[in-house]
Amino acid sequence: MVETTLLLCLQRAAEILLKLGDACSAYAMCLKAQPMLERLDDRWGATHVLKLRGRCCMEVGEHDLAQALLSEAVDRFDRMGRVVESASCRSLLATSYQCEGNYLAAVHVAKRARAERRAAPAPLGQRLDAVEASARLQLSRRLSGNGAIALSMAELDIASAILPTVDEVDSSEGPQAALVLDLKAKIARERGNSAARRTALAHMLALARRLCDPGTTGLAWLRSAQLQFEQRRFGAALSEARRAVRWLSQGLRSPKLPQAQRLVARILERTADSRGAYEAFCAALRHEATRASHSLSARLALLALHDKSEQQLRESEQTLAYAQRFSNVGYLVASVNHELNQPLASIRLLAETTMELATHGHVDEVHQNLRSMHQICGRLTDVTSKLAAFPVRENSPLQTLGLRAVVEEALALLQSRFAQTPCEVQGLREEVYAKAHEEQVLHVVVNLVNNAIDAMAVQDSRVIRFTCVAGISTLTLTISDNGPGIPSDIHGRLFHPFFSTKPAGQGLGLGLALSRDALRAMGGDLKARNGYSSGAFFDITLPHVPYP
């Protein structure tokens, strides 16, 4: 109870600190909360904190780290079936790509997020619309700068269609509604539609007056001043620009304040007030320098926190891995002892019997015993060769491979088995790419399909299905069958070395253990579960390559 209360306090404190602009302190709170949530197996809470960490990184401009954290959060929410949370994370990820200037990726991710708009509540739905429209607007500007006017206008048309009309904007959403109106004004400006631009700005000013929010009000006056300046109404433009400066100055290191101050300087320069223009430019530069200094300090502090956390995590993982190795060695020694002692005892007994038979001249019986000893030695050789393959090489570089091609090659290798035990196989329809070792993934797939055939051997109808779900950073290849499934009493021992449900002599019980270790060495994993009605499902997780 105490730990739960502490976690709630840490999460809430992180959210409040982030709103106040203290991203480093918020990140520190997240680093304290996430390991506790992971230990309690609170998957939703841990993923929510992961999302908060991504937002903190975005706040200080560390977009590479933000994208890694948010991508992992998206994958986790997808696996949990949390559609709304996944869409929210994707919108943040799209914003991060946009801040970096990667507008194509921003549009792609924002479009995926907006596909879940119907399931999202109204405020989030409006934000998803705004994120995609903003990304398309930026992409349109880049296309226009590159001379692709037709493509640029097409992106503007899509952006305009995404957003609601001015009268349909939900003004109860406050600052979010103001950003939507600002986007509509920007799109109208790009399309040269002055009337639509004035209408959007009028609604924006009316909304700002109701909200009395310094940031929203300052932004509204800034946009209105820019319109007045473009229309060469310098007196009105100067008045409104100075209003924008006054309102934006009330915020904490407002990113729009230097823009407003520069506009004041340009207007004063056009009206021959050189001294006033100089002072306004200096104020803008001072504000930008202060903001850049704070941002750099916060970024360095956050990266230091992250590096310290990663070092502690690596030390913990090494300790756990060391303990796990001892556990595995103990289990392995016991298993090997069991596997080897029985054949060795049989060889010893046969040898003693053979010597006695040879003394009395029973040649046929001696030959029979020697043949039995040879067969037992063959089994021992099989055991030792399997043990030699137990270590997994972790240093060889990964390569990009197509899973559909790997699956087809595995099925081709198993043609003789399918001839003996016919099965209906439903392979992958589309190619999906992963970072892995092709030979090891091939062996894993062959092993899992072999196990599925064995499990369904006594059935009349046998079906093996391959499906793949690709996330942003990982993908999951699932191999399922319509067999009896995995009994609940053996599920926990399924990946133990030398554990097997097959009759003696038909398997050593190393296939699943070796397969999981190989996948983990590649940054993936192997998990087993039962289907809703019947059958066993094995999920292969691997690093995803979206654009090979």
N, C-alpha and C positions, 0 to 999 in steps of 0.2 A: 504493500500500500504506500509506504514511504517512498519507495523507488519510483512508483508510478506518478506520484505527485511531483517528485523532483523532475522527472522527464517532461511532464506537462509544463512546469515552470521554465525549464530550459528552452523548450520549443517556442513558448510564448515570448520569452525574453529575446530570443533570436529574431522573431518576426518584428517585434517592436524596435529593436536596435537597427534592423535593416530599414525600416520605415524612416527612422531618424537619421539615416545616412551613415551609420557606424557599421560598415560591412565587416570589418575585421573582428570586432567584438561579437557580432552575430555569428561569424564563421567559427570562432572559438567555442561558442555555445553549442553549435551544431556538432563539432568534433567531440564534445563531451557526451552529447545525447545519442549520437548514432551507434557507437559500440554497445551502449546499454540496451538500445532497442533491438539490435541484432542478436544480442545474448538472450533477450526475452522472446525472440522469434516474432516480434511485432513487425511484420513485413511492410504493412502500410505506413506505420510511423517512421520506420527507418528510411523508406523510399521518399516520404514527404520531407524528411531532413536532408536527404540527398538533393532533392529539388531546391531546398533553401540554400544549400551550399552553392549550387549552380547560380542562383540569383545573386548571392554575395560576390561571386567571381565576376559576373556581368557588371555589377555595380562599380567595381574597381578597374574594369577593362581587361581582365584576364580571360579572354574569350576561348582560348584553346582548352583550358581547364574546365571552364563553364560548359563547353560543348561535350566534353568527356563525361562530366557528372550528369548533365541533363540527358544525354543519350542512354546512360545506364538506368536513370530513373524511368525513362520512356519504356525501355525493355522490361523493367520490373513491373510497371503498372500494366503493360500489355499482358504479361504472363498471369497477373492477378485478375485480368478481365475488368480493370478499372478504366473504363473508356473516357470518362470526363477528366480524370486526373492525367491520363496519358495525353489527351488533347491539350490540356493546359501546359504540360511540359513541352510539348512540341511547339506551341506558340512561343514559349520562351527561347527554345532552341532556334527557331526561325529568326527571332529578333537578334540573337547573338550572331548568326550568320550575316544578317543584314548590317549590323554594326561593323563587321569585318570587311564588308564589301562583296561578300559572296552571295550575290542576289539570286542566282539560279538555284542554289541550294536552299536559300531562304524561301523562295516561292514553292519549291518542291515540298519542304517540310510543312510550311504553312497550309498548303493545299491538303496534305494528309490530316492536319489538325482540324481544318474546317470541315472535313468530311464527316466528323462526329458532332457537327453543330446541333443537330436535332436532339441529341441526348444531353447537351449541355444546358445549364440554366441561362437565362437571358443575359446577365452581365458577362458571363464567359463567352457566350455566343457572339455578342457585340465585339468583344476583344479579339476573338478569332477572325472575324470579318476584317477588323482594322489591321491586324498583323499581315494578312495576305494582301490586302489592298495596298498597304505601305510598301511591302516587298515588290509588288508589281509596279508601283509608281517609280521606285528607285531603278528597277530593271528597265523600265520605259525610258528613263532619262539616260541611262548608259547606252541603250540601243540607239537613241536619237543622236547622242554624241558620236557614235560610230557610223552614222549615216543610214541606219536601218529604220527609216521613217515609218514604213508600213507596219513593221513589227512593233515599233514603239507605240503607234496609235492603237494597235490591237491590244497591247498590254494595258493601255489606259482605259480602253473600253471595258475590259474584263474587270479592272479595279473599280471603275465606276458602277458596274452592274453588281458587284459584290456588296457595296455599301448601301444602306437604306437611303431613302429620300430624306431631305432636310426635315420634313414634317414628321417622318417616321422615326427619327432618332430618339431613343429613350433618354430624355433629359434627366430622369431620376438617377441615372448612373454617374452623374457629376463629371469629374475630370475625364472619365473614359468617353462620355458623350462629347465633351469638348474636343478630344483628340479625333473623334470620328468627323466632327464638323470641320476641324482643321484639315483633315485629309481631303474632304470634299472640296474645300477651298483651293487646296494645292492642285488637285486634279483639274478643277475648273480653270485654274491659271495656266496649266500646261496645255489645255485644249483651247485657250483663248476665249473662254466663255466668261466675260466680265460680270454679266447679270447673275449667273449662278454663283460666282465667287462672292459677290456682294451679299447675296441672300444667305449663303453659308456663314459669312462673317457676322452678319446682323444677328443671326440665331446664336452664334457663339458668344457675342457680347452680351446678349440678353441672358444667356445661361450663366455667364461669368458674374453678372450683377446679382443673380439669385444665390450663387454659391458663396460669394465673398472669399474664394480661395485665391491666395496671392499668385500661385503659379498659373492657374487657369485664367485669372483676370489679366495678368501680365502678358500671357501668350495671346489672348484675344486682342488687346490693345496693340501688341507688336504686329500682328497680321494686318490689322486695320491701318496702322501707320505705313506698312509696306505698300499697301494698295494706294494710299494717298500719295506716297512718294512716286510711285510709278505713273500716277496720273498728274504729276507735277503740281500737286497742291501742297506746297512746302510748309505753309503755315499750319495747316491742319495736321500734316504728317509730323511736324516737330512737336506739337502739343501732345499727340497720341503716343509718340515714341517716348517722350519724357514720362508720360503716365505709365507706360510699360516698364520703364526703368524703375520707377518708384515701387510698383507692385512686385516686380521680380526681385528687387533688393531685399524684400522681406523674407524671401525663401532662403534655405540653407544651400549656399554655393550653387545657385540656380544655373543650369547649363545654357539657358536662353538669355541671361543678363548681358554677356558680352555682345551678343548679336544685336540686342536693343541699343546698347551703348554705341556700337559701330554705326547703326542706322542714324542715331542722333548726330554723330560726327559727320556722316555723309551729307545729311540735310544742312548742317551748319556750314559745311564746306561749299555747298551749292549756293548758300545765301551769303557768302563772302565773310562769314564769321570764323576767321582762321584760328583765332585763339581758342574759341569755344570748341571748334572741331578737334584741335590738338589735345585739349583737356579731356574730351570725350574718348578719343582714341587711347590716351594714356590710361584712363579708367578701365577701358575694356581690356587692355593689355595686362594691367595689374590684376584684374579679376581672373583672367585666363591663367596667368602665372601662378596665382594662389591656388586656383582649382587644380592645375596640373601638378603642383607641389603636393597638395593633399592627396590627389589620386595616386601619384607615384609612391608616396609614403604608405598609403593604405595597401597598394598592390604588393609592395615588398613585404609588408607585415603579414599579409594574407598568405603569400607564397612561403614565408618562413614558417607560419603555422602549419601549412599543408605539408611541407617537407618534414617537419618534426613529427607530424601525425603519421606520414608514410614510413618514416624510419621506425617509429614505435610499432607500427603494424607489421613491418618486415621482421622485426625482432620477435614479436609474438608469434608470427607464422613459422619462423625458424625454430622457436621453442616447441611449438605444437608439432611441427614436422619431425623434430628430433624425438619427441615422445611417441609420435605415431610410428616412427621407424622401429623403436624398441618394441612397441606393441606388435607390429607386423612381423618383426624378427621372431618374437616369442611364439606367435601363432604359426609362423612358417616352419620353425623348428619342430613344433609339435606335429604339424601336418606331415612334414617330410619324414619325421620319425615313424609316424603311422604308416605312411606310404612305402617306406623302405624296409621296415622291420619284418613285415609279413613275408614279402618275397625272399628276403635274406634267410629267414627261418626255414622257408620251404627249400631253398637251395641247400642249406646245411643238412636238413633231414635227408634230402635226396642223395647228397654226397655220401653221408654215412651209410645209407642203404645200398648205394651203388658199390662202395668198397666191400661191403659184406657179400653182395651178390657176385662180385668179381672173384672173391676168394673161393666161392663154391662153383665158379664156372658157368653162371647163368648169363650167357652172352646177350640173349634177346632182351632180358629185363634191364641189363646194363645200358643197352642202346636206348631203350624206352626212357629210362631215367635221365640219360644225357640229353635226349631231345626235350624233355620237360624243363631241364635246367636251362637249356638254350632259349626256350620261349620266355622263361621268367627273366633271364638276363636282357632279352629284348624289351620287356616291359620296364625294367629298371633304366635302360638306355633312354626310353621314351620320357620317363619322369625327369631324368637329369637334363635332357635336351630342352624340355619345357622350362625347367628352372633357369637354364642359361639365358632364356629369352625374357626372364622376369624383369631385369632392370630396363628402364625406358630411357632412351637417349633424349636429353633435353636441350642440347646445345646446337643441333643442326637447324639451319634456317627454314622457316616455313615458306610455302609457296602458294600461289593462288591456283585453286583447282575448281573445276565444275562438278558439283555433286551429282548432277544427273548422269554425267559420263561415268563417274565412279560407280554409281548404282548399276548402270547398264553393264559395266565390266564385271562387277561382282555376280550379277545374274548369269552372265555368260560362263563364268567359272563354275557355276553350280548346275549346269545343264544336266550332268549325269545324275545328280540328286533329284532334280525335277522329273527326270525320266523314270526314276524308281518310285517317287512319291509326287504325283502330279499336283500342282497348286495353281490357283488363279493369282497372278501377280499384277498389282496396280502400281506402276512406277511413277516417277516424277514427270509432270507434264512440261514444266519449264526449267531452264537451267538456272541454278543459283550458285553463287561463287563464295568460297570460304578460304581462309588462310589456314593451311594444315599440311601434314605430310601425306601425300597421296597413297603411298603403299600401306601406311598404318591405318588410314581411314578405310581403305579397301578391305584389309584384314578384319577390321571391326564389323563392317557391313556383312561380310561373308560369314563371320562367326554368329552374328545375330540372326541372319536368315537360316543358317544351319540349325540353330536352337529352335527357331519357329517351326521348321519342318519336323524336327524330332517331337516337339510338343503336340503337333497335330497329326502324327503318324496314324493313329487309330481312327481318325474321323473320315467320313465320306466326302465332306465338303471342306476344302482348305483354301483360305484366302490370306495373302500377305499384301499389305498396303504400305506405300511410302508417301509421306506428306512432309512438307517443309513450310515453316513459318519464319520469315526473315524480319528481324528488327533492324535498328539503326547500326548497332555495333556487334550484335550476335545473331545467329540463326539456329533453329532447332529442326533437325531431321528426325522424324518419328517413323519407326518401323513397328508395325502392329500386325497382329494375326487374329483369327477367330477361334483360337484354341481355348483350353480350359482356364487360362490366366495363371497368375502367380498366387499360390496359397499364402494366406496371411501369416501362417506360422513360420514360413521360411523367407519372407520378404526381407527381414533384417540381416539375413546371412547370405543373401544372393551374391554379393560381390566379395565374399571372403575367399581367399585362395584355397583351393582343394575342396570347396564345397560344391557338390553336384547332386542333382535329383535323378540323374541317369543311372541305369544299372551298372554294377561293377564291371570295369573293363571297357566301357563305352565313353569315358571322358574323365579327365583328371580334375575338372573343376577350376581350371585356371583361365579359361577364355574370357569370362566377364571381368575378372580382376585385372587381367592384362589389358583388356580393351579400355576400361575406365582409367587406368594409370596412363595409358598412351594418350588418351584424349585430354586428360588434365595437364599433361606435359605440354600440350599444344595450346593451352589456354581455354580448353573446353571442358566438357563433363559428360557423363553417361548416367542416366537415371531410369528407373523402372517403375511402372505403375500398371494397374489393371484398368481395362475399359469400363464404361458405364454398364454395359450388359454382359460382355464376355471378352476374352482375349487379353493378351499381354501387350503392353506398349513400352517401347524402349526409346527414350528421347536422347539424341546425340546433339550436344550443344557445341558450336564452333564459332570462332571469330568470323564475322560477316564482311564481305567485300562488296559494297553496293555498286561501285562503278569500276569493274576490272579493266 
